[in-house]
């Protein structure tokens, strides 16, 4: 990479970092100002549990640590969502700086093409998109339990027991439980309806506790009771002991049902594993998970194409004001970014979910190529 490439790439990276810090700080500041009382209560409870006194420097430090504990995983996910907008904004600022300081004009006078200035920006944008993919697939799934905490749980362990509402799989089972411990992957007070082809419950399985193990729940104190007694049978049928229930309702699915935001934190491998048994998955759930699995890659492509759409608005051979360029580029880039996010999560009738999510990228690709080739070099 030449000196010119390194200079432009450094300017672009600095602008990306500045915009990321500004937007992140803005979001955190608004949240803290709205929920300051809840953060303060969490800090006071933490100090009381540690036999300490609130207020003063110690109370302020604990309050800051609680805010940081809640928001550092959220910021990692927030940056993933906002990276497309951040890169487009950083590209605009970088190009405007080159034009305003007559650096682009000097490049043209030296016989360099306008695309020469765009090349390092696109290369760095591709690298940032790669980091975004690594963050999405390796980092976010590991900290997913931290993302579903509310303000009242700030400063506390991520795993806590939650009630499990009625959840169905594609095999005819409907289950609920009094509580679910994500750390131990254990259910307490399990109650399962085993439905027949007509949708009626044929038997009920109860268990004191159930632990997830290799595609099913190992039951402790489990037994099954038939809901209907066969004709010609007299008396009550004795319960049958049950040691295991096979189902696609795994710990990730339970957490995902309780916290819908959790499904966006699942990695590609996790979603693929959940889709590995098609006979044990509801069709609507399968379609939604397919869109989640492939939609994130469509959004990444749309982010890169949005930069290609925005380049012609900011790379100019003559110094001009920044406001007219922003006003011209804003509707085009906003439509591309929002269309990429909305289109990658929408369902298209008659089209597989894994293909339909890439329709926004297919639409933007020829438009971006046409916009780049229209630049007068």
ZAMARGU-4260 file (C-alpha; in steps of 0.2 Angstrom, whole numbers, plus 5000, padded with zeros to 4 digits):
<rodrens>
0) 5000/5000/5000 | 5007/5017/4995 | 5009/5032/5005 | 4994/5040/4997 | 4983/5024/5001
5) 4989/5024/5019 | 4985/5042/5021 | 4967/5041/5015 | 4964/5024/5024 | 4971/5033/5040
10) 4959/5047/5038 | 4944/5035/5035 | 4948/5025/5050 | 4950/5040/5061 | 4933/5046/5055
15) 4925/5029/5058 | 4932/5029/5076 | 4926/5047/5079 | 4908/5044/5073 | 4907/5027/5083
20) 4912/5036/5099 | 4900/5050/5096 | 4885/5039/5092 | 4889/5027/5106 | 4891/5041/5119
25) 4875/5049/5113 | 4865/5033/5115 | 4872/5029/5132 | 4870/5047/5138 | 4852/5047/5133
30) 4848/5030/5141 | 4857/5035/5157 | 4847/5051/5158 | 4831/5042/5156 | 4835/5027/5168
35) 4846/5036/5181 | 4835/5031/5195 | 4835/5013/5190 | 4854/5013/5189 | 4855/5021/5206
40) 4844/5008/5214 | 4855/4994/5207 | 4870/5003/5214 | 4862/5006/5231 | 4857/4987/5232
45) 4874/4982/5227 | 4882/4993/5240 | 4870/4986/5253 | 4874/4968/5249 | 4892/4972/5251
50) 4889/4980/5268 | 4895/4997/5261 | 4888/5015/5261 | 4881/5023/5246 | 4885/5041/5241
55) 4901/5050/5239 | 4915/5044/5227 | 4912/5026/5231 | 4894/5027/5226 | 4898/5036/5210
60) 4911/5024/5205 | 4899/5009/5207 | 4886/5018/5197 | 4898/5021/5183 | 4903/5003/5184
65) 4885/4997/5183 | 4882/5008/5168 | 4897/5001/5159 | 4892/4983/5164 | 4876/4985/5156
70) 4881/4994/5140 | 4898/4986/5135 | 4889/4971/5127 | 4875/4981/5120 | 4888/4993/5111
75) 4896/4978/5103 | 4879/4974/5095 | 4874/4992/5092 | 4890/4995/5082 | 4886/4980/5071
80) 4869/4987/5067 | 4876/5005/5064 | 4892/5001/5055 | 4884/5004/5038 | 4878/5021/5042
85) 4895/5025/5051 | 4905/5019/5036 | 4895/5030/5024 | 4897/5045/5035 | 4915/5042/5037
90) 4918/5041/5019 | 4908/5057/5016 | 4919/5066/5029 | 4935/5059/5021 | 4931/5064/5003
95) 4926/5081/5009 | 4942/5084/5018 | 4952/5078/5002 | 4942/5090/4991 | 4942/5105/5004
100) 4961/5104/5006 | 4964/5103/4987 | 4972/5086/4990 | 4960/5077/4977 | 4965/5091/4964
105) 4983/5088/4967 | 4980/5069/4964 | 4971/5073/4947 | 4986/5085/4943 | 4998/5071/4946
110) 4988/5060/4933 | 4979/5049/4946 | 4961/5044/4944 | 4947/5049/4956 | 4944/5031/4959
115) 4962/5031/4966 | 4955/5040/4981 | 4940/5029/4983 | 4951/5013/4982 | 4958/5013/5000
120) 4941/5018/5007 | 4933/5003/4999 | 4947/4991/5005 | 4946/4998/5023 | 4927/4996/5022
125) 4929/4978/5017 | 4940/4975/5031 | 4928/4983/5044 | 4914/4972/5036 | 4925/4957/5040
130) 4927/4962/5058 | 4908/4965/5059 | 4906/4947/5053 | 4918/4940/5066 | 4910/4950/5079
135) 4893/4944/5074 | 4898/4926/5073 | 4911/4924/5087 | 4909/4938/5100 | 4890/4941/5100
140) 4884/4923/5103 | 4896/4922/5118 | 4889/4937/5127 | 4871/4934/5121 | 4864/4932/5139
145) 4871/4949/5144 | 4861/4957/5130 | 4844/4952/5137 | 4847/4960/5154 | 4836/4975/5158
150) 4842/4990/5169 | 4836/4981/5185 | 4848/4967/5181 | 4863/4978/5178 | 4878/4973/5189
155) 4871/4956/5192 | 4876/4939/5184 | 4868/4936/5166 | 4860/4920/5170 | 4844/4919/5180
160) 4829/4908/5181 | 4814/4913/5170 | 4797/4906/5168 | 4794/4896/5152 | 4777/4900/5143
165) 4769/4887/5131 | 4781/4883/5117 | 4777/4871/5103 | 4789/4862/5091 | 4786/4854/5074
170) 4783/4836/5082 | 4767/4840/5091 | 4774/4843/5108 | 4769/4858/5118 | 4779/4862/5134
175) 4780/4874/5148 | 4790/4875/5164 | 4789/4884/5181 | 4807/4890/5178 | 4822/4889/5167
180) 4841/4891/5173 | 4851/4895/5157 | 4867/4893/5166 | 4864/4875/5171 | 4852/4872/5156
185) 4839/4865/5168 | 4820/4866/5168 | 4810/4865/5184 | 4792/4860/5185 | 4791/4853/5167
190) 4774/4850/5159 | 4773/4843/5142 | 4758/4840/5131 | 4760/4826/5118 | 4748/4829/5104
195) 4741/4817/5091 | 4738/4820/5072 | 4721/4829/5076 | 4729/4841/5088 | 4722/4834/5104
200) 4733/4830/5118 | 4735/4811/5120 | 4746/4811/5136 | 4754/4823/5148 | 4772/4822/5154
205) 4777/4829/5170 | 4794/4830/5178 | 4802/4838/5193 | 4817/4844/5184 | 4824/4841/5166
210) 4842/4844/5160 | 4846/4847/5141 | 4857/4833/5134 | 4861/4830/5116 | 4845/4834/5107
215) 4833/4831/5122 | 4828/4833/5140 | 4834/4820/5153 | 4820/4820/5166 | 4821/4817/5184
220) 4805/4811/5192 | 4796/4811/5175 | 4780/4801/5172 | 4767/4801/5158 | 4748/4801/5161
225) 4736/4797/5146 | 4723/4810/5143 | 4710/4798/5136 | 4706/4780/5142 | 4704/4768/5128
230) 4687/4760/5126 | 4684/4744/5136 | 4697/4749/5149 | 4691/4751/5167 | 4698/4761/5181
235) 4712/4773/5180 | 4728/4770/5170 | 4743/4770/5181 | 4756/4784/5176 | 4771/4777/5166
240) 4789/4783/5170 | 4797/4793/5157 | 4816/4797/5157 | 4818/4807/5142 | 4809/4819/5130
245) 4816/4822/5112 | 4811/4839/5106 | 4819/4854/5096 | 4815/4866/5110 | 4832/4868/5116
250) 4839/4881/5129 | 4843/4893/5115 | 4825/4892/5108 | 4818/4894/5126 | 4829/4910/5128
255) 4825/4916/5111 | 4806/4914/5114 | 4807/4924/5130 | 4818/4937/5123 | 4815/4940/5104
260) 4831/4951/5103 | 4841/4935/5108 | 4838/4927/5091 | 4848/4941/5082 | 4863/4936/5094
265) 4864/4918/5088 | 4878/4914/5077 | 4878/4905/5060 | 4883/4889/5067 | 4870/4890/5081
270) 4856/4893/5069 | 4862/4880/5057 | 4861/4867/5072 | 4844/4872/5076 | 4838/4870/5058
275) 4847/4853/5057 | 4831/4843/5061 | 4818/4849/5050 | 4805/4837/5056 | 4806/4844/5073
280) 4804/4863/5069 | 4789/4873/5066 | 4788/4880/5047 | 4786/4898/5052 | 4800/4897/5065
285) 4811/4888/5051 | 4808/4902/5039 | 4812/4916/5052 | 4828/4907/5057 | 4833/4906/5038
290) 4831/4924/5036 | 4841/4928/5052 | 4855/4916/5046 | 4857/4923/5029 | 4850/4941/5031
295) 4865/4947/5041 | 4876/4944/5026 | 4864/4953/5015 | 4865/4968/5026 | 4884/4968/5025
300) 4883/4968/5006 | 4871/4982/5006 | 4882/4992/5018 | 4896/4990/5005 | 4885/4994/4990
305) 4878/5010/5000 | 4896/5016/5000 | 4898/5014/4982 | 4881/5023/4979 | 4888/5038/4990
310) 4905/5040/4982 | 4899/5049/4967 | 4891/5062/4978 | 4907/5067/4987 | 4921/5064/4975
315) 4921/5080/4965 | 4935/5088/4955 | 4931/5105/4961 | 4929/5111/4979 | 4910/5114/4983
320) 4900/5115/4998 | 4897/5100/5009 | 4878/5104/5012 | 4872/5101/4994 | 4881/5085/4993
325) 4874/5079/5009 | 4856/5084/5004 | 4858/5074/4987 | 4866/5059/4995 | 4855/5057/5010
330) 4839/5050/5002 | 4849/5038/4991 | 4860/5031/5005 | 4846/5031/5018 | 4835/5021/5006
335) 4849/5009/5002 | 4853/5006/5021 | 4835/5005/5027 | 4830/4994/5012 | 4844/4982/5015
340) 4839/4980/5033 | 4820/4979/5030 | 4822/4968/5014 | 4833/4955/5022 | 4820/4952/5036
345) 4805/4952/5025 | 4797/4936/5018 | 4794/4935/4999 | 4780/4923/4994 | 4786/4909/4983
350) 4804/4911/4986 | 4815/4902/4998 | 4820/4913/5013 | 4839/4910/5010 | 4837/4918/4993
355) 4824/4931/4996 | 4835/4940/5009 | 4848/4944/4995 | 4835/4953/4984 | 4840/4971/4991
360) 4858/4967/4987 | 4853/4961/4970 | 4844/4977/4967 | 4857/4989/4974 | 4872/4980/4965
365) 4869/4987/4947 | 4864/5004/4954 | 4880/5005/4963 | 4890/5000/4948 | 4881/5012/4937
370) 4884/5026/4950 | 4903/5022/4951 | 4905/5022/4932 | 4896/5039/4931 | 4910/5048/4940
375) 4919/5060/4929 | 4938/5056/4932
</rodrens>
